[in-house]
Amino acid sequence: MPHSRITEELPEITFNEPVISGIKNDLFERKKVELSMLRLDEIHRYVSGNKLFKLIYFLKEAKRSSHKAIITFGGAYSNHLAATAFAAKELNLKSLAVVRGEKPKTFSPTLIFCSDKGMELEFISRSSYQKKNEKEFLEELKTKYGEHILIPEGGFSIKGKEGATLINEYFADQNFTHVCLPVGTATTFAGLVDANKNATEIIGFGVLKNFNDIPARFKELDVDLKKKYSFIKDYHFGGYAKKTNELISFMKGFYAENKIELDFVYTAKMMFGVYNLIQKNDFPEGSKILCIHTGGLQGNQSLEVIR
């Protein structure tokens, strides 16, 4: 199981083993489908959900490195930055975040958390941020901060994908017909598709507007495009980190019925989409559906209470 591998690689941090919880609703009984959720949010309060898996091999490399410094990228509410900051602190690693946008007068809860964990924050303009993958930009980072382990935004890389493949081992033997997950950078999506060795259909729900380059991202991450997967773009609710009253109402109702908190950036959008597709009979009778809770609940600090 991947859990023993994680605890062996990162013994400095205590991780809980995630469970698969049944999700109940009258809709599922009417449509004759089963719905379950892999609770990756329960792995850890801060290094939660899929973030842990995308980071694990970078953290392993950094621990073995002589310079023990990490540089990564993200926005003011980034789950990735929060997870990286906490893990780096626990592993006694230096960390720096290149943050998208000018330095705000008031830090977001996420940036306050990162700073409290010792992560250095460098704010750059959005136009400069678009150059973060260019050779000249990366050379400037190296000149300014010295040798380091570079983690791309959201862990988007072969190494991040390989870490995400471990998630598959939590459910591969349970005969789910469909496995659903929210998609941001598509790193986790690529990992699950790449690791899938049976007839299970992996379904990604995009959380960004105009998300049209999944094949290109899969090619960059060395994923066989003949693998069985679907990508759905209809439930982004206006774009990344956007929300509506309808989405917040759904989150509240889901918590009331299942006592599981969803995050508005990723998992809530995916679950809304799954419910809607079940209602529209897009899942055949007898479907056994697994939804992956990818964590990121720290992002809900920007909302009023949703429970």
Buried (B, 14 or more C-beta within 10 A) or exposed (E): EBBEEBEEBBEEBEBEBBEBBEBEBEEBEEBEBBBBBBBBBBBBEBBBBBBBBBBBBBBBEBBEBEEBBBBBBBBBBBBBBBBBBBBBBBBEBBBBBBBBEEEEEEBBBBBEBBBEBBBBBBBBEEEEBEEBEEEEBBEEBEEEBEEBBBBBBBBBBBBBBBBBBBBBEBBBEEEBBBBBBBBBBBBBBBBBBBBBEEEBBBBBBBBBEEBEEBEEBBEBBEBEEEBEBEBBBEBBBEEBBBBEEEBBEBBBEBBEEBEBBBBBBBBBBBBBBBBBBBEEEBBEEEBBBBBBBBBBBBBBEBEEEBE
